[in-house]
Amino acid sequence: MGRFRQSKFLALRAFIHLVRFGNLLMIGFTQYLVKIFFVDSPAESVWEHFADWSFFMLSSSTVLIAAAGYIINDYYDVKIDLLNKPDRVVVGSIIRRRMALLFNFLLNVLAMLIGFWLSWKIAVINFICIFLLWWYSNLLKRLPFVGNFTIALLTGATVWIVAFYYNQHYEEIYIYASFAFFITLVREVIKDMEDVKGDEAFGCKTLPIIWGIPRTKILVYALVAAFIANLAVSFFFLNRGIVAFLTSIIFFPIAWLIIRLYYADRRKHFRYLSRWVKFIMLLGLVSIFFAKA
């Protein structure tokens, strides 16, 4: 009996790891912050902020799609992950591949049902996201830059969909959606530099493999420059206060990222930079609390 309980606990822990539970919480938390600070009235009580059942369902469908995306990604990447991160492989070791596919299917179906319950437009968006995540896992992530761009676009969409659903505050929410897009794109390229060994062994054609690390670094610098240019344009045409505050929060971490990237040449260096970019994401998230102060 004790052994059975232990196996169930291990399976549950493996599933939580498989769907990146911390990332899912971050997605939902971000959407609620955007809703509370840009859509809701400041006079509303805490209960009123969270009593919107339709928004809870919208956020839940986003989280379900993201969870299904993590599962299908790991399903296709078992062999690569055994080289890049063997201690973190779940599919095929703790959770059977067929079960992983079943979980992916059920989560996607539930997300689609919620989408149709909300509106046909949300259902269409959910379907597009599900398809792109499958396509990314099956093919796009093995191509240069296309996969990186796809994931960045989907990450930005998790923020943008709040403005789309309520049909308001597009300008303010665009600032954070574009922030999520650019920072995710930078992180995805850095992760490719971190995982170049395993990716190359299985025939992937990511940028670090076909261009080499030095030229891929130049692309990252260009992406950071594009991100800064986007902030500058947003400052002149959108909400100056929000852009100024966000820029002040992330300026020095971005500068540190550029400096460390220049000297990075080992896998552990790129792993550090990948985590550092996640820290920048967190700073951007925290800035929402003060953006409209």
FENKA-V950466 format. One record per residue. RES is the residue in one small letter. PHI is phi in whole degrees, -180 to 180 (* if undefined). PSI is psi in whole degrees, -180 to 180 (NA if undefined). OMEGA is omega in whole degrees, 0 to 359 (none if undefined). Layout:
res={RES:RES}
phi={PHI:PHI}
psi={PSI:PSI}
omega={OMEGA:OMEGA}
//
This chain:
res={m:g:r:f:r:q:s:k:f:l:a:l:r:a:f:i:h:l:v:r:f:g:n:l:l:m:i:g:f:t:q:y:l:v:k:i:f:f:v:d:s:p:a:e:s:v:w:e:h:f:a:d:w:s:f:f:m:l:s:s:s:t:v:l:i:a:a:a:g:y:i:i:n:d:y:y:d:v:k:i:d:l:l:n:k:p:d:r:v:v:v:g:s:i:i:r:r:r:m:a:l:l:f:n:f:l:l:n:v:l:a:m:l:i:g:f:w:l:s:w:k:i:a:v:i:n:f:i:c:i:f:l:l:w:w:y:s:n:l:l:k:r:l:p:f:v:g:n:f:t:i:a:l:l:t:g:a:t:v:w:i:v:a:f:y:y:n:q:h:y:e:e:i:y:i:y:a:s:f:a:f:f:i:t:l:v:r:e:v:i:k:d:m:e:d:v:k:g:d:e:a:f:g:c:k:t:l:p:i:i:w:g:i:p:r:t:k:i:l:v:y:a:l:v:a:a:f:i:a:n:l:a:v:s:f:f:f:l:n:r:g:i:v:a:f:l:t:s:i:i:f:f:p:i:a:w:l:i:i:r:l:y:y:a:d:r:r:k:h:f:r:y:l:s:r:w:v:k:f:i:m:l:l:g:l:v:s:i:f:f:a:k:a}
phi={*:-64:-67:-65:-63:-64:-66:-66:-65:-64:-65:-64:-64:-65:-65:-60:-68:-62:-90:53:-56:-62:-66:-64:-60:-65:-63:-63:-62:-62:-61:-70:-62:-62:-63:-65:-92:-119:-106:-73:-81:-60:-78:-67:-76:-59:-63:-63:-61:-104:-89:-76:-64:-65:-70:-58:-67:-60:-64:-63:-65:-63:-64:-63:-65:-63:-61:-63:-65:-63:-65:-68:-65:-68:-60:-79:-106:-55:-66:-66:-66:-63:-89:-78:-150:-61:-78:-117:-80:-112:-68:93:-111:-105:-108:-66:-61:-65:-67:-61:-63:-64:-59:-58:-63:-65:-64:-67:-63:-63:-63:-67:-62:-63:-58:-65:-64:-77:-177:-66:-66:-65:-62:-64:-62:-60:-63:-61:-65:-61:-63:-64:-67:-66:-63:-60:-67:-81:-144:-59:-68:-91:-105:-67:70:-59:-64:-58:-63:-62:-65:-64:-64:-67:-65:-61:-66:-65:-87:-60:-64:-66:-65:-64:-66:-92:55:-162:57:-63:-65:-64:-71:-58:-57:-80:-66:-69:-60:-62:-62:-67:-67:-65:-62:-61:-65:-64:-67:-64:-63:-64:-69:-69:-101:-60:-63:-67:-63:-67:-64:-113:77:-70:-118:-74:-58:-61:-79:-89:-101:95:-61:-57:-71:-68:-60:-60:-62:-62:-59:-65:-66:-64:-63:-64:-63:-65:-62:-63:-63:-63:-63:-63:-63:-82:-116:-118:-78:-64:-63:-64:-63:-63:-67:-60:-63:-65:-72:-104:-58:-69:-60:-66:-62:-65:-59:-64:-64:-67:-64:-60:-94:-71:-149:-127:-59:-66:-66:-71:-64:-61:-65:-61:-69:-65:-65:-63:-65:-63:-58:-64:-61:-61:-65:-63:-63:-60:-58:-112:-61:-106:-70}
psi={-43:-38:-37:-44:-40:-40:-38:-40:-42:-40:-42:-44:-38:-40:-42:-41:-39:-42:6:63:-38:-41:-38:-42:-39:-39:-51:-42:-43:-45:-40:-36:-44:-43:-48:-44:-17:-23:-48:162:137:-22:-12:148:168:-42:-42:-34:-37:3:-2:97:-39:-38:-36:-42:-40:-49:-39:-41:-37:-46:-41:-42:-42:-43:-44:-36:-41:-40:-49:-30:-46:-32:-45:-19:18:-51:-41:-43:-29:-26:-45:-39:69:-28:-6:11:127:-48:126:-16:-53:-43:126:151:-38:-39:-38:-43:-40:-46:-44:-47:-47:-42:-41:-41:-43:-41:-39:-41:-42:-42:-46:-34:-36:-54:158:-29:-43:-38:-41:-45:-43:-43:-43:-43:-43:-46:-44:-38:-39:-45:-40:-49:-37:-33:-52:-35:-16:1:153:121:-32:-46:-41:-46:-40:-48:-40:-41:-43:-36:-45:-35:-29:-26:-47:-32:-22:-45:-40:-42:-42:-10:48:165:38:-39:-51:-43:-30:-39:-45:-31:-42:-35:-47:-39:-54:-43:-39:-40:-43:-45:-39:-40:-40:-40:-34:-36:-33:-38:19:-35:-53:-39:-42:-36:-25:24:16:151:53:166:-45:-26:-43:-25:-31:159:-47:-45:-32:-35:-41:-39:-42:-42:-41:-39:-40:-41:-41:-39:-44:-40:-40:-40:-41:-45:-42:-35:-40:-24:-16:-147:106:-37:-46:-46:-43:-43:-46:-43:-42:-32:-39:-2:-54:-40:-37:-42:-41:-38:-46:-43:-48:-34:-36:-38:-7:132:6:161:-40:-30:-44:-31:-42:-45:-38:-42:-35:-39:-36:-36:-40:-40:-44:-40:-42:-39:-45:-33:-22:-34:-32:0:-36:16:NA}
omega={179:179:179:179:180:179:177:179:179:179:179:179:179:180:178:177:183:183:179:188:179:178:179:176:180:179:180:180:179:180:180:176:179:179:185:188:181:183:184:174:180:183:182:177:178:180:181:178:187:183:180:185:182:179:175:179:177:179:179:180:177:181:179:179:179:179:178:178:177:181:183:177:178:178:182:188:184:184:179:181:177:176:186:183:186:182:184:181:182:182:181:179:179:177:182:183:179:178:178:177:179:178:179:181:183:180:180:179:179:178:178:178:177:179:178:178:181:178:180:179:178:178:179:179:178:180:179:180:179:180:181:178:176:181:177:183:184:187:193:183:178:179:181:171:184:179:178:181:181:180:178:179:180:178:176:181:179:176:184:185:176:177:180:184:181:179:179:177:180:185:181:182:175:181:182:176:178:175:180:180:185:182:177:180:177:182:181:178:178:177:176:177:178:187:188:183:180:180:181:182:182:170:177:181:178:184:180:181:183:180:189:182:183:181:177:175:179:177:179:176:180:178:177:178:178:178:179:177:178:176:180:178:179:180:183:186:182:183:185:182:181:181:181:181:180:180:181:181:189:186:184:174:177:179:178:177:181:180:181:179:181:183:184:176:179:182:181:178:181:175:177:181:177:178:179:178:176:176:177:176:181:177:177:178:181:183:179:181:187:189:184:180:none}
//
